[in-house]
Structure formats: C-alpha cells, structure tokens
Amino acid sequence: MKIEIINHFTPDGREYVEWDLWDGPDGIDHAHGYAIDLVQAFSKIFEWRERIGADYAAEVLADMDTLKNFIANNETDYGTTN
C-alpha cells in the first residue's frame, strides 16, 4: 500500500487536500480524491481500503464456491482413461 497526500490552496487561500491510494497486489488498485482536511482524507482512504479488501474477499469466496462445486461434481480428470 502506498498513500500520497498533498495540500493545496484555493485562489482565495482556503486549504484542501488531494490524496492518492495505491493498494492491492503490487499497488494495482488506485483511488484518488480531494478532501477539506486530513481527517476527511484519511476517512476516505480507509473507506477505499475497506472496499478494495471486500472486493478481493468476495473474489476469493466465489473461487472457493467454484472449487467446491468442481470437487462435488467430480469434474476432475482423475481416473479418466483413453
């Protein structure tokens, strides 16, 4: 995981924050956003980390269900002769 946070200022002098998050295997998942302060920026970063983690967890569970179905229906090549 890599996080980058940069503060900026509007033309009238108000500060805001730009943030980037690279997460997942080798940082392949990228989220980007803006916030009015660091608290909001970190809240969004945590929200995105949770979302990315949930997506990966759902993918693993789907793969496990596929594997269970595969094994239950004996869809292997074990015992096949030509």
N, C-alpha and C positions, 0 to 999 in steps of 0.2 A: 504494500500500500504506500502511496505517495500522496501527500497533501501539499498544495501550494496556496497561500493566502497573500493577497496583495491589497494594500489600502490605496484608495483613490480619493479625489476630491471633486465635487461638482463645481461648475463655474462660480456658484455663489458661496463656495467654501465649506459645504457640508461633506463630511467624510462618509464613504461607503467602502464595502469590502467586495473584492472579486475572489472567488475560490475555485479550485480545481481539485478533483479527487481521481486518482488512478488506482483501481482495486482489481481484485480477481487474479487469476493466474497471469503472471508476468505483466500486471497492470493493464490488461486488455479492456477493462471496463472503465470508461471515462465519464465523469459527471462534472458539470460546470455550472456556476451560478453566481448571483450577486446577493449581498445582504447589507442591512443597515449598520450592523455591528458584528463583533466576533462571536457573540453569543448566538445570534441567528445563523451565522456562517457555520459554526460547529454543529448546531442543531440540524441544519440541512445535510451536512457531511455525515452525521450519524444516521440520519434518515436514509440517505442513499446507501450507506454501508449495509444497513439492515435489509433494504430492498434487494441489493445485489446478492447478499447472503441467502435470502429467501428464494431467489430465483435459482441459485445453484443447488440449494437443498431440494427444491421441487424437481429439478432435473435428475438428481440422484435418486429420489424416491420413485420417479417414473421409470428410470432404468432398472431399479430393483423390482418393480412390478412386472416389467417386461421379462426380466430374468426368471422370476417365479413362474410366470406363465410358460415360458420356454421349457423350464425343467419339468413342470407339472404335466405338460403335454408330450414330454419325451421327444422334443424336436431336435435331438442331437443326432449325430451320425454314428453314435456308438452302436456296435452290433450290426451295422449295415454291411452286407457283402455284395459284391458284383459278380 
